[in-house]
C-alpha cells in the first residue's frame, strides 16, 4: 500500500521485505530517505537503523511503529531515526514528513567544527584543507561528536550507536586514538575522565 501511495506522490520506491534486505538495499541504491518499520522481520527496524548509522550511512530515516510510549519513541530516535510516525497515520502526514526530511538532508551533507569539516556523502574529512580518509566507523564516531560539539559522548552511547553493542569498551578508545592521529594537531577530541569524549578546540 505504501509503495503504491508513495509512487503516486512522485517517489521512486524500493521495497525490502526484512532487515537484511533493507541493509542491502540501502547500500545498493543509496536512497534519499528511508521509511523503516520497527516490526520488520529480523533484524528489526531498531537494529537496522543502528547498523546503518554504524556504517556511516547518513540517509534520513523515518521510523514507523505501532508503539506509542515515550520510551519506544526515544529508542527509535536513539537508534538513529530522524523522525518517528505512529500507526495508524494519515498518508498526507507521512508524505509531508518525507519531503521535509529530503529537504533537510541537502543542508546536512557536511558537518563542521573549528577547521574540521566532515563530508558525509564522500565519507571524508578535511582539516585546514588537508584531506583525511576515514573508515565507516571512524566516520560514524566523528559524526557523533560533530553533531554535539562540546558535549560529552559516552563510550556506552558510541558502542550502542556505532557498534550495535557488539564490541568491548576499549574499542571506542582505540578508534578515538586513530581519529586523533588522523586529524592531527592541535587535538580536537578531548577525553573527559570518567565520562567519555568531546570535541573541544
Order of alpha helices (4+ residues) and beta strands (2+ residues): alpha-alpha-beta-alpha-beta-alpha-beta-alpha-beta-beta-beta-beta-alpha-beta-alpha-alpha-beta-beta
